Amino acid sequence: MPEIDPITREIMQHGLASAADEMSAALYRTAYSTIVRDCLDYSTSLCNTRGEMIAQGVTIPLHLGSVPFAMGALFERFGEDMEPGDAFILNDPFDGGMHIPDIFIVKPIFREGERVAFAVSTAHHLDLGGRLPGSSACDNTEIFQEGIRIPWLKLYRRGEADASIFALVRANVRVPQMTIGDIQAQLAACHIGERAVHRLIRRYGLETFVACADDLIDYTERLVRAEIASWPDGSHTFTDYLDSDGVGGPRVKVQVTVTVKGDSLRADFTGTDPQVRGAINSTLSFTAAVVALCVRAVMQEEIPNTEGMFRPLEIVAPEGTLVNVVMPGASSMRGVTGFRMADTVFGALAGLLPDRVLAAGEGGNTLVILGGQREDRSLYVYYELLSGTWGARPDRDGNDGLCNPANVASNIPVEQAECEYPVRIQRYGLVCDSGGAGQYRGGLAIEREWQLLDGEAHLAIRSDRREHLPYGLYGGKPAAGSVNLLHHREGEEVLPTMISTSIKAGERIYHRQAGGGGWGDPRARDPEAVARDVKNGKVSVEKAREDYGVVLDEETLAVDKEGTADVRKQRSGAG
């Protein structure tokens, strides 16, 4: 194999990254469902001939961190039984997948009969059958309730589709046109990845391509090890909680001890609660992806997106716990546990690297799923993924209305939701006083309200952070908690954070996410920043006085015709 010089490595790295992004764009543009097309709940990547990840699109990191596990299971099942034109499908959490709604499509890439790479796409599907619309409900209690399980199968053999697999999927899902359409979009993305790999090989030669693919993984490992080696050796334990086990049970503990020693890092989840009855259990692959994400987020070095990221990391996750589910545990709503694991790992890292870690965000994306029948008796599944806010950072405020750092996703546009589904969005915006106070303020919570316009629908909500608020760091205060309300004829009903129920036409669901935690002592915050927050409606006059000790009066808040303000103010002596 040729020796790879730094310039060739850099060019190939960006070429592969661009190819993965091309795949992402293709999947986005050809997808049928709102969960993929609008919420952006999908991912793309490329792997070398051994199935090791060598590039990823700018998509959901918690999908991509699971690719190594999925590819390992694929090789265990099929070995070298792969030919040009083959494509494989998987969603079984116990066969290398993550949870039932996420389907992996993998296409081996051949050149002149020799396998040279793999194209991989993963997408969350609107429905894969099961007990309830959307195939996701926190109160599922075993995997068999969550939908059709697909172990690694050949979806295409030598370019010919296996019609029986498509028929089986179509017969078991509520919205087959959406599910099959999104599978075809994933296949299109893999085709785009295959074309991009051939383009790189034609330009640089097969030997250089294969050598670069291996070199990039080794190069990533070296960069990660060098970065970790620059951190102080030490160990820190952090504990956080989920409000519920998914079926109305008690809080659930997530505990991790992060240890840095030399050029490696160990994340030990011993002490985390056993797996629970509800569907919030995590697979080991998802847990490993969370740890990799958190370590990557606090690194200062820019590294390629390859499997080399995982080599310096050791993840200890005892079997049968919340973070390493075993059969027949349910996992369709495991995303909320992933977000809490991220908060926990970040909390442990804050004890080792206090100047690099942000406070807790909103607790992760909220899911609201409505499933019912239209007037023409056609079934629909409306899947809303509400993206929220960041905790404050060591040098600036948390972002308002930006997806949690552990994800890359988007809210469905109001107009899109109202065009495609029997809903009306009654309210959507930021919530004053919801961000945790601090020298740097936590981001504001998002609120949204939906009204069902027709018929009756099943409702599933996955939210959290009502009882166990997003934490602040180094004197920062926790954020406001989440709220779920159902408005009906009899009045207003407070709903649990995780629930499956039903609603009728005219009824409204209100959800407010938690805000982001603060960072640092609130009394150290610049009074100018406090006054600006008050004028922008982010902090009330009362909270400015109570939390920050800044007294503002009507004269202070007077704004001239250019929109600037004379911010005369004083710091209260109280507190």
SULBELLIN-V231629 format. One record per residue. N is the residue number from 1. RES is the residue in three letters. OMEGA is omega as a letter, one per 20 degrees, with the letter a starting at -180 (NA if undefined). D_LAST is the distance of its C-alpha to the last C-alpha in Angstrom with 1 decimal. Layout:
n | res | omega | d_last
N | RES | OMEGA | D_LAST
N | RES | OMEGA | D_LAST
This chain:
n | res | omega | d_last
1 | MET | r | 68.1
2 | PRO | r | 67.3
3 | GLU | a | 64.5
4 | ILE | r | 61.6
5 | ASP | a | 60.4
6 | PRO | a | 56.8
7 | ILE | r | 57.8
8 | THR | r | 59.8
9 | ARG | a | 56.9
10 | GLU | r | 54.4
11 | ILE | a | 56.9
12 | MET | r | 57.6
13 | GLN | a | 54.0
14 | HIS | r | 53.2
15 | GLY | r | 56.5
16 | LEU | r | 55.6
17 | ALA | r | 52.1
18 | SER | r | 53.7
19 | ALA | r | 56.1
20 | ALA | r | 53.4
21 | ASP | r | 51.7
22 | GLU | r | 55.1
23 | MET | a | 55.3
24 | SER | r | 51.8
25 | ALA | r | 52.9
26 | ALA | r | 56.1
27 | LEU | r | 54.4
28 | TYR | a | 52.0
29 | ARG | a | 54.8
30 | THR | a | 57.2
31 | ALA | a | 54.9
32 | TYR | a | 55.5
33 | SER | r | 52.4
34 | THR | a | 49.0
35 | ILE | r | 47.3
36 | VAL | a | 49.0
37 | ARG | a | 49.6
38 | ASP | r | 46.3
39 | CYS | r | 43.8
40 | LEU | a | 45.3
41 | ASP | a | 45.4
42 | TYR | r | 48.1
43 | SER | a | 48.8
44 | THR | r | 51.6
45 | SER | r | 52.7
46 | LEU | r | 55.7
47 | CYS | r | 57.0
48 | ASN | a | 59.7
49 | THR | r | 63.0
50 | ARG | r | 61.5
51 | GLY | r | 58.7
52 | GLU | a | 56.0
53 | MET | a | 53.5
54 | ILE | r | 53.9
55 | ALA | r | 52.0
56 | GLN | r | 49.7
57 | GLY | r | 48.9
58 | VAL | a | 45.5
59 | THR | a | 44.9
60 | ILE | a | 43.1
61 | PRO | a | 42.5
62 | LEU | r | 42.4
63 | HIS | a | 46.0
64 | LEU | r | 47.2
65 | GLY | r | 45.9
66 | SER | a | 48.1
67 | VAL | r | 51.3
68 | PRO | r | 52.3
69 | PHE | a | 52.5
70 | ALA | a | 54.4
71 | MET | r | 56.9
72 | GLY | r | 57.4
73 | ALA | r | 58.3
74 | LEU | r | 60.6
75 | PHE | r | 62.6
76 | GLU | a | 62.8
77 | ARG | a | 64.3
78 | PHE | a | 66.6
79 | GLY | r | 67.0
80 | GLU | r | 69.2
81 | ASP | a | 70.5
82 | MET | a | 69.3
83 | GLU | r | 71.5
84 | PRO | a | 71.2
85 | GLY | r | 70.2
86 | ASP | r | 68.3
87 | ALA | a | 64.8
88 | PHE | a | 62.8
89 | ILE | a | 60.4
90 | LEU | r | 57.8
91 | ASN | a | 54.9
92 | ASP | r | 55.2
93 | PRO | a | 52.0
94 | PHE | r | 54.2
95 | ASP | r | 56.5
96 | GLY | r | 54.1
97 | GLY | a | 52.2
98 | MET | r | 48.6
99 | HIS | a | 48.8
100 | ILE | a | 51.6
101 | PRO | a | 50.5
102 | ASP | r | 50.5
103 | ILE | r | 54.1
104 | PHE | r | 55.1
105 | ILE | a | 58.1
106 | VAL | r | 59.6
107 | LYS | r | 62.6
108 | PRO | a | 64.4
109 | ILE | a | 65.5
110 | PHE | r | 69.0
111 | ARG | a | 71.0
112 | GLU | r | 74.8
113 | GLY | a | 74.4
114 | GLU | r | 71.7
115 | ARG | a | 68.2
116 | VAL | a | 65.8
117 | ALA | r | 62.4
118 | PHE | r | 60.6
119 | ALA | a | 58.8
120 | VAL | r | 56.1
121 | SER | r | 54.3
122 | THR | r | 51.9
123 | ALA | r | 50.8
124 | HIS | a | 49.1
125 | HIS | a | 51.6
126 | LEU | a | 51.1
127 | ASP | r | 53.2
128 | LEU | r | 55.3
129 | GLY | r | 56.4
130 | GLY | a | 55.2
131 | ARG | a | 53.9
132 | LEU | r | 51.7
133 | PRO | a | 51.5
134 | GLY | r | 49.8
135 | SER | a | 50.7
136 | SER | r | 47.0
137 | ALA | a | 45.3
138 | CYS | a | 42.7
139 | ASP | r | 44.9
140 | ASN | a | 47.9
141 | THR | r | 48.8
142 | GLU | a | 51.4
143 | ILE | a | 52.6
144 | PHE | r | 55.7
145 | GLN | a | 53.8
146 | GLU | r | 52.2
147 | GLY | a | 55.2
148 | ILE | r | 58.2
149 | ARG | r | 57.8
150 | ILE | r | 59.6
151 | PRO | r | 60.3
152 | TRP | r | 61.5
153 | LEU | r | 64.5
154 | LYS | r | 66.6
155 | LEU | r | 65.9
156 | TYR | r | 68.4
157 | ARG | a | 71.4
158 | ARG | r | 73.2
159 | GLY | a | 71.8
160 | GLU | a | 72.8
161 | ALA | r | 70.2
162 | ASP | a | 70.4
163 | ALA | a | 70.8
164 | SER | r | 70.3
165 | ILE | r | 66.7
166 | PHE | a | 65.9
167 | ALA | a | 67.8
168 | LEU | r | 65.9
169 | VAL | a | 62.5
170 | ARG | a | 63.6
171 | ALA | a | 64.8
172 | ASN | a | 61.5
173 | VAL | a | 58.9
174 | ARG | a | 57.9
175 | VAL | a | 57.8
176 | PRO | a | 60.5
177 | GLN | r | 60.8
178 | MET | a | 57.1
179 | THR | a | 57.3
180 | ILE | r | 60.6
181 | GLY | r | 59.7
182 | ASP | r | 56.6
183 | ILE | r | 58.7
184 | GLN | r | 61.1
185 | ALA | r | 58.2
186 | GLN | r | 57.2
187 | LEU | r | 60.9
188 | ALA | r | 60.9
189 | ALA | r | 57.9
190 | CYS | r | 59.7
191 | HIS | r | 62.9
192 | ILE | r | 60.9
193 | GLY | r | 59.6
194 | GLU | r | 63.1
195 | ARG | a | 64.4
196 | ALA | r | 61.7
197 | VAL | r | 62.6
198 | HIS | r | 66.2
199 | ARG | r | 65.4
200 | LEU | a | 63.6
201 | ILE | r | 66.5
202 | ARG | a | 69.0
203 | ARG | a | 67.2
204 | TYR | a | 66.4
205 | GLY | a | 68.9
206 | LEU | a | 68.5
207 | GLU | r | 68.3
208 | THR | r | 65.5
209 | PHE | a | 63.6
210 | VAL | r | 63.9
211 | ALA | r | 63.0
212 | CYS | a | 59.9
213 | ALA | r | 58.7
214 | ASP | a | 58.9
215 | ASP | a | 57.6
216 | LEU | r | 54.4
217 | ILE | r | 53.4
218 | ASP | a | 54.0
219 | TYR | r | 52.2
220 | THR | r | 49.1
221 | GLU | a | 49.2
222 | ARG | a | 49.4
223 | LEU | a | 46.5
224 | VAL | r | 44.3
225 | ARG | r | 45.3
226 | ALA | r | 44.7
227 | GLU | a | 41.2
228 | ILE | r | 40.3
229 | ALA | r | 42.0
230 | SER | r | 39.5
231 | TRP | r | 36.6
232 | PRO | r | 35.7
233 | ASP | r | 37.5
234 | GLY | a | 35.4
235 | SER | r | 34.6
236 | HIS | a | 31.5
237 | THR | r | 31.4
238 | PHE | a | 29.2
239 | THR | r | 29.5
240 | ASP | a | 28.8
241 | TYR | r | 30.2
242 | LEU | a | 32.2
243 | ASP | a | 31.5
244 | SER | r | 35.2
245 | ASP | r | 38.6
246 | GLY | a | 40.0
247 | VAL | r | 42.0
248 | GLY | r | 39.2
249 | GLY | a | 38.9
250 | PRO | r | 35.9
251 | ARG | a | 33.4
252 | VAL | a | 35.0
253 | LYS | r | 33.7
254 | VAL | a | 34.1
255 | GLN | r | 33.8
256 | VAL | r | 34.8
257 | THR | r | 35.2
258 | VAL | a | 35.6
259 | THR | r | 37.6
260 | VAL | r | 38.5
261 | LYS | a | 41.6
262 | GLY | a | 43.6
263 | ASP | r | 44.4
264 | SER | a | 43.8
265 | LEU | r | 41.0
266 | ARG | r | 41.1
267 | ALA | a | 39.2
268 | ASP | a | 39.8
269 | PHE | r | 38.9
270 | THR | a | 40.1
271 | GLY | r | 37.9
272 | THR | a | 37.7
273 | ASP | r | 39.0
274 | PRO | r | 42.6
275 | GLN | a | 43.8
276 | VAL | a | 43.1
277 | ARG | a | 45.3
278 | GLY | a | 43.8
279 | ALA | a | 44.5
280 | ILE | r | 41.4
281 | ASN | a | 43.1
282 | SER | r | 43.4
283 | THR | r | 46.5
284 | LEU | a | 46.5
285 | SER | r | 47.2
286 | PHE | r | 44.1
287 | THR | r | 41.9
288 | ALA | r | 43.5
289 | ALA | r | 42.8
290 | VAL | a | 39.1
291 | VAL | r | 38.9
292 | ALA | r | 40.9
293 | LEU | a | 38.7
294 | CYS | r | 35.5
295 | VAL | r | 37.2
296 | ARG | a | 38.6
297 | ALA | a | 35.3
298 | VAL | r | 33.7
299 | MET | r | 36.9
300 | GLN | r | 37.2
301 | GLU | r | 41.0
302 | GLU | a | 42.7
303 | ILE | r | 45.2
304 | PRO | r | 48.1
305 | ASN | a | 47.5
306 | THR | a | 50.0
307 | GLU | r | 50.4
308 | GLY | r | 49.9
309 | MET | a | 46.2
310 | PHE | a | 46.8
311 | ARG | r | 48.9
312 | PRO | a | 46.2
313 | LEU | r | 44.3
314 | GLU | a | 45.0
315 | ILE | r | 43.7
316 | VAL | a | 43.9
317 | ALA | a | 43.8
318 | PRO | r | 45.6
319 | GLU | r | 48.2
320 | GLY | r | 47.5
321 | THR | a | 43.7
322 | LEU | a | 41.5
323 | VAL | r | 41.8
324 | ASN | a | 45.6
325 | VAL | r | 47.2
326 | VAL | a | 50.8
327 | MET | i | 53.5
328 | PRO | a | 53.3
329 | GLY | r | 49.5
330 | ALA | a | 48.3
331 | SER | a | 46.2
332 | SER | r | 46.4
333 | MET | a | 42.6
334 | ARG | a | 41.7
335 | GLY | a | 39.7
336 | VAL | r | 36.5
337 | THR | r | 37.0
338 | GLY | r | 37.6
339 | PHE | a | 34.2
340 | ARG | r | 32.5
341 | MET | r | 34.6
342 | ALA | r | 33.4
343 | ASP | a | 29.7
344 | THR | r | 30.6
345 | VAL | r | 32.6
346 | PHE | r | 29.9
347 | GLY | r | 27.4
348 | ALA | r | 29.9
349 | LEU | r | 30.5
350 | ALA | r | 26.9
351 | GLY | a | 27.2
352 | LEU | a | 30.1
353 | LEU | a | 29.4
354 | PRO | a | 25.6
355 | ASP | a | 26.2
356 | ARG | a | 28.6
357 | VAL | r | 27.2
358 | LEU | r | 25.4
359 | ALA | a | 23.1
360 | ALA | r | 24.9
361 | GLY | a | 26.5
362 | GLU | a | 27.5
363 | GLY | r | 29.6
364 | GLY | a | 32.8
365 | ASN | r | 35.3
366 | THR | r | 35.8
367 | LEU | r | 39.4
368 | VAL | a | 40.9
369 | ILE | r | 44.7
370 | LEU | r | 47.0
371 | GLY | a | 50.7
372 | GLY | r | 53.5
373 | GLN | r | 56.7
374 | ARG | a | 57.4
375 | GLU | r | 60.0
376 | ASP | r | 62.7
377 | ARG | r | 61.8
378 | SER | a | 60.6
379 | LEU | r | 57.6
380 | TYR | r | 54.3
381 | VAL | r | 51.2
382 | TYR | a | 48.1
383 | TYR | a | 45.7
384 | GLU | r | 42.3
385 | LEU | a | 40.1
386 | LEU | a | 36.6
387 | SER | a | 34.9
388 | GLY | a | 31.2
389 | THR | r | 28.4
390 | TRP | r | 27.0
391 | GLY | r | 23.9
392 | ALA | a | 22.0
393 | ARG | a | 23.9
394 | PRO | a | 23.0
395 | ASP | a | 23.7
396 | ARG | a | 23.4
397 | ASP | r | 22.4
398 | GLY | r | 24.3
399 | ASN | r | 27.4
400 | ASP | r | 27.7
401 | GLY | r | 30.9
402 | LEU | a | 32.4
403 | CYS | r | 34.1
404 | ASN | a | 32.5
405 | PRO | r | 33.2
406 | ALA | a | 35.5
407 | ASN | r | 37.8
408 | VAL | a | 39.6
409 | ALA | a | 40.2
410 | SER | r | 40.0
411 | ASN | r | 39.6
412 | ILE | r | 42.9
413 | PRO | a | 43.3
414 | VAL | a | 43.2
415 | GLU | a | 46.7
416 | GLN | a | 48.1
417 | ALA | a | 46.8
418 | GLU | r | 48.2
419 | CYS | a | 51.5
420 | GLU | a | 52.3
421 | TYR | a | 50.9
422 | PRO | r | 50.9
423 | VAL | r | 47.2
424 | ARG | r | 45.1
425 | ILE | a | 41.6
426 | GLN | a | 39.8
427 | ARG | r | 36.3
428 | TYR | a | 35.0
429 | GLY | r | 31.9
430 | LEU | a | 28.3
431 | VAL | r | 25.5
432 | CYS | r | 22.4
433 | ASP | a | 19.0
434 | SER | r | 20.9
435 | GLY | r | 19.8
436 | GLY | r | 17.2
437 | ALA | r | 14.1
438 | GLY | r | 14.1
439 | GLN | r | 15.0
440 | TYR | a | 18.1
441 | ARG | r | 18.2
442 | GLY | r | 20.6
443 | GLY | a | 23.7
444 | LEU | r | 24.1
445 | ALA | r | 26.2
446 | ILE | r | 29.8
447 | GLU | r | 31.3
448 | ARG | r | 35.0
449 | GLU | a | 37.3
450 | TRP | r | 41.0
451 | GLN | r | 43.7
452 | LEU | a | 47.0
453 | LEU | a | 49.9
454 | ASP | r | 52.9
455 | GLY | r | 54.1
456 | GLU | a | 52.1
457 | ALA | r | 50.3
458 | HIS | a | 48.9
459 | LEU | r | 45.2
460 | ALA | r | 43.4
461 | ILE | r | 39.7
462 | ARG | r | 38.1
463 | SER | a | 34.3
464 | ASP | r | 31.5
465 | ARG | r | 27.7
466 | ARG | a | 27.0
467 | GLU | a | 26.2
468 | HIS | a | 25.3
469 | LEU | r | 23.0
470 | PRO | a | 23.2
471 | TYR | r | 21.2
472 | GLY | a | 18.7
473 | LEU | r | 19.3
474 | TYR | r | 17.5
475 | GLY | r | 13.9
476 | GLY | a | 14.9
477 | LYS | r | 14.6
478 | PRO | a | 17.8
479 | ALA | r | 19.6
480 | ALA | a | 20.8
481 | GLY | a | 24.0
482 | SER | a | 27.6
483 | VAL | r | 29.6
484 | ASN | r | 33.3
485 | LEU | r | 34.9
486 | LEU | r | 38.6
487 | HIS | r | 39.6
488 | HIS | a | 43.1
489 | ARG | a | 45.2
490 | GLU | a | 43.7
491 | GLY | a | 40.1
492 | GLU | a | 37.2
493 | GLU | r | 37.2
494 | VAL | a | 34.5
495 | LEU | r | 36.2
496 | PRO | r | 35.4
497 | THR | r | 34.2
498 | MET | a | 37.7
499 | ILE | r | 40.6
500 | SER | a | 44.3
501 | THR | r | 45.4
502 | SER | r | 47.4
503 | ILE | a | 46.8
504 | LYS | a | 49.2
505 | ALA | a | 49.8
506 | GLY | r | 47.3
507 | GLU | a | 44.5
508 | ARG | r | 41.3
509 | ILE | r | 39.0
510 | TYR | r | 35.4
511 | HIS | r | 33.4
512 | ARG | r | 29.9
513 | GLN | r | 29.2
514 | ALA | r | 25.9
515 | GLY | r | 23.8
516 | GLY | a | 23.0
517 | GLY | r | 20.2
518 | GLY | r | 17.7
519 | TRP | r | 18.0
520 | GLY | a | 15.5
521 | ASP | a | 11.8
522 | PRO | a | 10.7
523 | ARG | r | 8.7
524 | ALA | a | 12.2
525 | ARG | r | 13.9
526 | ASP | r | 16.1
527 | PRO | r | 15.2
528 | GLU | r | 18.9
529 | ALA | r | 18.9
530 | VAL | r | 16.3
531 | ALA | r | 18.5
532 | ARG | r | 21.5
533 | ASP | r | 20.4
534 | VAL | a | 19.8
535 | LYS | a | 23.2
536 | ASN | r | 24.8
537 | GLY | a | 23.7
538 | LYS | r | 21.8
539 | VAL | r | 18.3
540 | SER | r | 17.9
541 | VAL | a | 16.3
542 | GLU | r | 14.2
543 | LYS | r | 13.0
544 | ALA | r | 12.5
545 | ARG | a | 9.9
546 | GLU | a | 8.5
547 | ASP | a | 8.8
548 | TYR | a | 9.0
549 | GLY | a | 7.2
550 | VAL | a | 10.9
551 | VAL | a | 12.7
552 | LEU | r | 16.3
553 | ASP | a | 19.2
554 | GLU | r | 22.9
555 | GLU | r | 24.0
556 | THR | a | 21.7
557 | LEU | r | 23.2
558 | ALA | a | 26.7
559 | VAL | a | 29.0
560 | ASP | a | 32.3
561 | LYS | r | 35.7
562 | GLU | a | 35.3
563 | GLY | r | 32.2
564 | THR | a | 29.9
565 | ALA | r | 26.9
566 | ASP | a | 25.7
567 | VAL | r | 22.0
568 | ARG | a | 20.7
569 | LYS | r | 16.9
570 | GLN | r | 13.9
571 | ARG | r | 10.5
572 | SER | r | 8.0
573 | GLY | a | 6.5
574 | ALA | r | 3.8
575 | GLY | NA | 0.0
